[in-house]
Each structure stands twice: as C-alpha cells, then as structure tokens.
Amino acid sequence: MQAPESAVEMLQIAARAADSKGGEDLIALNVSEPLPLVDIFLLVTGNSERNVAAIADEIEDKLLEAGHKRVRREGRAESRWVLLDFGDLVVHVFHAEERVYYSLERLWKDCPVIPLEVTAGTAADTAGE
C-alpha cells in the first residue's frame, strides 16, 4: 500500500529539518501495511544527546509551522531516543548507540523504503539501500 501524499509531504519536511541539524543515516519506511494507524517511520541518528534534541526540536518546529499537529512526543528529557508522533508520520531520532541497539531497520526490513529529498545528500545516499 502506498503512503498518502500528505504523509509523504510531512516526511519530506521532517527529513529536510533533520538534515539541516546534522541528522545522519535518514531512512524512511512505509509501514502502512503492517501498521494501520501509521503510514511512515522516519529514522534519524544524532551524534550526541544535544544533537538528538536539536534534530527533534527542528523537526517538530517545521512540521508545526507547516500546520501539522503533533499527537505525542516522548524521550525529549533524556534525548537518547526521541519519538515524535504526527499521526501518519512517526519520527524516531536516535543517539547512535540506541539506533544500533534497537535496530528498527531490522525489525521493519520487509517494509519498502521511501526516497528522501534533502539537499546535503545525507539521506539520498541511504534511500536506495
């Protein structure tokens, strides 16, 4: 099943915001088939707790500016794994150690990867994997 256009639009806003704050290893997964309430997961890595917080804050700010409502946010206090739930889009911003430990890419490996449009090329390099 293909993710709705509104979810893909939210994804691109979030990916550009993450990239602008130094987010690495951006991967977007279409999880609409196994998860009926969510269409897309965006996975992002930050290199420190401060960077994770900055990435999460920028994503949230840009999506709110674009008129999207946040449903839930978790993990901001520790900034090791911040989850931003925008309904159709759920963003996971990880510290590198948590990203490896939880390995969501492995858990959702059967879900199709969605190409990302970012200027720095960080996510574009991983989108075809």
C-alpha positions as CSV (number, residue, x, y, z in Angstrom):
1,M,0.0,0.0,0.0
2,Q,1.3,3.4,-0.9
3,A,1.5,6.1,1.8
4,P,-0.9,9.1,1.3
5,E,0.5,12.2,-0.3
6,S,0.0,14.2,2.9
7,A,2.2,11.8,4.9
8,V,4.9,11.9,2.2
9,E,4.8,15.8,2.3
10,M,5.2,15.6,6.1
11,L,8.1,13.2,5.6
12,Q,10.0,15.5,3.3
13,I,9.6,18.4,5.7
14,A,10.9,16.3,8.6
15,A,13.8,14.9,6.5
16,R,14.9,18.4,5.5
17,A,14.7,19.6,9.0
18,A,16.7,16.7,10.4
19,D,19.3,17.1,7.7
20,S,19.6,20.9,8.5
21,K,20.6,20.0,12.1
22,G,23.1,17.3,11.1
23,G,20.9,14.3,11.3
24,E,22.6,11.2,9.8
25,D,21.5,7.9,8.3
26,L,18.0,9.1,7.5
27,I,15.8,6.2,6.4
28,A,12.0,6.4,5.7
29,L,10.0,3.2,5.8
30,N,6.4,2.7,4.5
31,V,4.8,0.9,7.4
32,S,1.2,1.3,6.3
33,E,0.8,-2.4,5.5
34,P,1.6,-3.8,8.9
35,L,0.5,-0.8,11.0
36,P,-2.9,0.5,10.1
37,L,-2.7,3.7,12.2
38,V,0.7,4.9,10.9
39,D,2.0,5.3,7.3
40,I,5.6,6.2,7.6
41,F,8.5,5.9,10.1
42,L,11.4,8.2,9.7
43,L,14.6,7.1,11.4
44,V,17.4,9.6,12.1
45,T,20.6,9.4,14.0
46,G,22.2,12.2,16.1
47,N,25.8,12.2,17.3
48,S,25.1,13.3,20.9
49,E,22.2,13.9,23.2
50,R,22.3,17.6,22.4
51,N,22.3,16.9,18.7
52,V,19.3,14.5,19.1
53,A,17.4,17.1,21.0
54,A,18.2,19.8,18.3
55,I,17.1,17.5,15.5
56,A,13.9,16.6,17.2
57,D,13.1,20.2,18.1
58,E,13.7,21.3,14.5
59,I,11.6,18.6,13.0
60,E,8.8,19.4,15.4
61,D,9.0,23.2,14.7
62,K,9.0,22.8,10.9
63,L,6.0,20.4,11.0
64,L,4.1,22.7,13.3
65,E,4.9,25.7,11.1
66,A,3.5,23.7,8.1
67,G,0.3,23.2,10.0
68,H,0.7,19.6,11.2
69,K,-0.4,18.7,14.7
70,R,1.8,16.7,17.0
71,V,-0.1,13.8,18.7
72,R,2.7,12.8,21.1
73,R,6.3,13.3,22.0
74,E,8.4,11.0,24.1
75,G,12.0,10.9,25.2
76,R,12.9,14.6,25.0
77,A,14.2,14.8,28.6
78,E,16.9,12.1,28.0
79,S,17.4,12.8,24.3
80,R,18.7,9.3,23.6
81,W,15.6,8.3,21.6
82,V,13.0,10.9,20.9
83,L,9.8,9.8,19.3
84,L,7.6,12.4,17.5
85,D,4.2,11.2,16.6
86,F,2.4,13.2,13.9
87,G,-0.3,10.6,13.2
88,D,0.6,9.4,9.7
89,L,4.3,10.1,10.3
90,V,6.2,8.9,13.3
91,V,9.8,10.2,13.6
92,H,12.4,8.3,15.7
93,V,15.5,10.4,16.4
94,F,18.2,8.2,18.0
95,H,21.5,8.6,19.6
96,A,23.9,6.3,17.6
97,E,24.1,3.7,20.4
98,E,20.3,3.4,20.7
99,R,19.9,3.2,16.9
100,V,22.2,0.2,16.8
101,Y,20.7,-1.4,19.9
102,Y,17.1,-1.2,18.9
103,S,17.8,-1.8,15.2
104,L,14.3,-0.7,13.9
105,E,15.5,-1.1,10.3
106,R,16.0,-4.9,11.0
107,L,12.6,-5.1,12.7
108,W,10.8,-3.4,9.7
109,K,13.1,-4.8,7.0
110,D,10.1,-6.0,4.9
111,C,8.7,-2.5,4.6
112,P,9.5,-0.5,1.5
113,V,12.0,2.4,1.7
114,I,10.7,5.8,0.7
115,P,13.1,8.1,-1.2
116,L,14.0,11.3,0.6
117,E,14.6,14.7,-0.8
118,V,17.4,16.5,1.1
119,T,20.0,18.9,-0.2
120,A,23.1,17.7,1.6
121,G,22.8,14.2,0.2
122,T,22.9,12.5,3.7
123,A,19.6,10.7,3.3
124,A,19.7,10.5,-0.5
125,D,22.7,8.2,-0.2
126,T,20.8,5.7,2.0
127,A,17.4,5.9,0.3
128,G,18.3,3.4,-2.3
129,E,19.6,0.7,0.1
